[in-house]
Amino acid sequence: MTDAGSTPPNALARSERTALADLMLAVGPEAPTLCSGWTTRDLAAHLVIRQSRPDAAIGILASPLAGWTEHVQSRAAARDWNSLVASVRQGPPRWSIVSLAALDAETNTIEYYVHHEDVRRAGEVWEPRILDEATNADLWSRVLRSGRLLLRRSPVGVLAAPTDGPAASTEVRIKDGDRSVTLAGPVGEIVLALYGRVTQGLEVRGPVSDVEAFTAFPR
């Protein structure tokens, strides 16, 4: 439980989910995203089945079940747009264990931050957000906890040198390697780089061949 007046552990997951739902309604169901081949309607359907259809969500990670996932996602995408976005906004249903604040935070904070940016940055005009201290601290803690797993396929080592947040002006190794690149910039941009997304204000330092290898490896 969360003490009265304290910040719940899933505060960022909830705020990013709400902001994404608001943006989806603003841009409409056919707007582009940074998810290859997906419109906002496709992304919304993905998020809904991920949080409310465990039988289909497993196919996101297990390729033998990908056909069932695609079938369920297509049916979800055919729903009324306002209803579909309302389901995104609602978050995990109460019967789901992920509706517990701690699990919602662990499974959805990065998910919704990245997908919020997937819609924001697919537009013709956008600016990077200036994130507050609490958001930077939350995102940075997740880089430290999950960065090695995210980068397991990277052909080069990776160091992070955040310019804001609790570790500003330090350099932290996220993945070992004989050759390495350094991600120098705001914490939010480092997170997006780990997921292979468009960044702004981030410098990827290292030999050209290593930078290209990092940029191109499949996430």
Disulfide bonds with the S-S distance in Angstrom:
none
